Amino acid sequence: MSDFVMNTEGEFGGQIVQELSSMFTGPSPFNEVYKQWGDRLLYMDSSVVPGAFQMNTSWYINAPDFNPLPYHEEHVHDFDELVGFIGSNPEDKYDLGGVIEIGINGEMHRLTKSSIIFMPAGMKHLPLAILELRRPILHFSVSMNPTYYCKRTKDE
């Protein structure tokens, strides 16, 4: 039988994130607005785990009466990013359980199936809207960069 340690203990336990980073739990205009449609789950970047790239996860739990979502305007990065939306229907893993609208380089796409989108460095993307929500949607983004930042295209 091999030795093991639980959770975040041991020499490499610091590589494991099991709670939301405090940067998303305190009062801020973004956090207060975000609560109207989503519940942040886990976040990692190099400030949370040294050497890590950035990943964010959230549950979309409400379709707000306003769209597109505030703080989700068209923007661009100088690094690659994956953006995903995963449905929570155990009977049909590809059923998104809602309708998400997302801009990809100026084209608007409506998603009704679980999806992962590759945004290469320099590709404009968003706005983002939750048009319909029948069950929770797991949202994630992965940036191949130690921290997340963007340049809003309206500022160009």
Buried (B, 14 or more C-beta within 10 A) or exposed (E): EEEEEEEEEEEEEEEEBEEBBEEBEEEEEEEEBBEBBBEBBBBBBEEBBEEBBBBBBBBBBBBBEEBBBBEBBBBBBEBBBBBBBBBBBEEEEEBBBBBBBBBBEEEEEEBBEBBEBEBEEEBBBBBBBBEBBBEBBBBBBBBEBBEBEBEEBEEE
